[in-house]
Amino acid sequence: MNLLIVEDNEKMRRMIRSIVADLAERIDECADGGKAVALYAAHPPDFVLMDIQMKNVNGITATRQIRERFADARIIIVTNYNDETFRESARAAGAFGYVLKENLLEVRRILQA
């Protein structure tokens, strides 16, 4: 499995990577939604683990942009925002799942399903 982790907090990015590393053959990382779109095009992953709040291009916008170009993209939002408005925005943008950072093991469960 190939993954793309999009998270602007380097410590959180490392934590997510450590939780999923044994499931992946390849893991690409970036800290901005705009870079995520370019990385997706260059190395299409099986799943994207996407933060919402980032500088430049946020995760909702990046999710929408990736899904517009790659209809089969599977993007899991990984965020601190336990908010129905954000959940609905993520669904509308085409997110495959929505996981709170306090429940990172849920990401493993989704990837293994």
C-alpha positions as CSV (number, residue, x, y, z in Angstrom):
1,M,0.0,0.0,0.0
2,N,1.2,3.5,-0.8
3,L,0.2,6.5,1.4
4,L,0.4,10.2,1.3
5,I,0.5,12.1,4.7
6,V,-0.5,15.7,4.4
7,E,0.1,17.4,7.8
8,D,1.7,20.8,8.6
9,N,2.8,19.8,12.1
10,E,6.0,17.8,11.8
11,K,5.6,16.0,15.1
12,M,2.1,14.9,14.2
13,R,3.2,13.8,10.8
14,R,5.9,11.6,12.4
15,M,3.3,10.2,14.8
16,I,0.9,9.3,12.0
17,R,3.7,7.8,10.0
18,S,4.8,5.6,13.0
19,I,1.2,4.3,13.3
20,V,0.9,3.3,9.7
21,A,4.5,2.6,8.6
22,D,4.2,-1.2,8.8
23,L,1.1,-1.1,6.5
24,A,2.8,0.8,3.7
25,E,5.4,0.0,1.1
26,R,5.8,3.7,0.3
27,I,4.9,6.9,2.3
28,D,5.2,10.3,0.9
29,E,4.7,13.4,3.1
30,C,4.1,17.1,2.7
31,A,2.9,20.0,4.8
32,D,0.5,21.8,2.4
33,G,-2.6,21.0,0.5
34,G,-1.2,22.5,-2.7
35,K,1.9,20.2,-2.6
36,A,-0.4,17.3,-1.9
37,V,-2.2,17.8,-5.2
38,A,1.2,17.7,-7.0
39,L,2.5,14.7,-5.0
40,Y,-0.7,12.8,-5.7
41,A,-0.3,13.4,-9.4
42,A,3.3,12.3,-9.3
43,H,2.9,9.2,-7.1
44,P,-0.8,8.3,-6.8
45,P,-1.2,6.7,-3.4
46,D,-3.8,4.2,-2.3
47,F,-4.9,6.5,0.5
48,V,-4.2,10.1,1.5
49,L,-4.2,11.1,5.2
50,M,-5.1,14.8,5.1
51,D,-5.2,17.4,7.8
52,I,-7.7,20.2,7.5
53,Q,-6.0,23.3,8.9
54,M,-2.8,24.2,6.9
55,K,-1.2,27.3,5.5
56,N,-1.8,28.1,1.8
57,V,-4.2,25.4,0.7
58,N,-6.3,23.7,3.4
59,G,-7.2,20.1,3.5
60,I,-10.8,20.5,2.4
61,T,-9.7,22.5,-0.7
62,A,-6.9,20.0,-1.5
63,T,-9.4,17.1,-1.1
64,R,-11.8,18.7,-3.6
65,Q,-8.9,19.4,-6.0
66,I,-7.6,15.9,-5.9
67,R,-11.0,14.3,-6.2
68,E,-11.8,16.5,-9.2
69,R,-8.7,15.3,-11.0
70,F,-8.7,11.7,-9.6
71,A,-12.2,10.5,-9.0
72,D,-11.1,7.2,-7.4
73,A,-8.9,9.0,-4.8
74,R,-9.4,7.8,-1.2
75,I,-8.8,10.6,1.2
76,I,-9.1,10.3,4.9
77,I,-9.4,13.5,6.8
78,V,-7.2,13.4,10.0
79,T,-8.0,16.4,12.2
80,N,-8.6,17.9,15.6
81,Y,-11.9,19.3,14.5
82,N,-14.8,17.3,16.0
83,D,-17.3,19.5,14.3
84,E,-20.3,18.6,12.1
85,T,-19.7,21.5,9.7
86,F,-16.2,20.3,9.0
87,R,-17.4,16.7,8.6
88,E,-20.0,17.8,6.1
89,S,-17.5,20.0,4.2
90,A,-15.1,17.0,4.1
91,R,-17.9,14.7,2.7
92,A,-18.9,17.3,0.2
93,A,-15.3,17.6,-1.0
94,G,-15.2,13.8,-1.5
95,A,-13.4,12.5,1.6
96,F,-13.5,8.8,2.2
97,G,-13.3,9.0,6.0
98,Y,-12.9,11.4,8.9
99,V,-10.8,10.6,11.9
100,L,-10.0,12.7,14.9
101,K,-6.3,12.9,15.9
102,E,-7.2,11.7,19.4
103,N,-8.2,8.4,17.7
104,L,-5.3,7.8,15.4
105,L,-5.6,4.0,15.7
106,E,-8.8,4.4,13.8
107,V,-6.7,5.3,10.7
108,R,-5.1,1.8,10.9
109,R,-8.5,0.1,11.2
110,I,-9.7,1.9,8.0
111,L,-6.5,1.1,6.1
112,Q,-6.7,-2.5,7.0
113,A,-10.4,-2.9,6.2
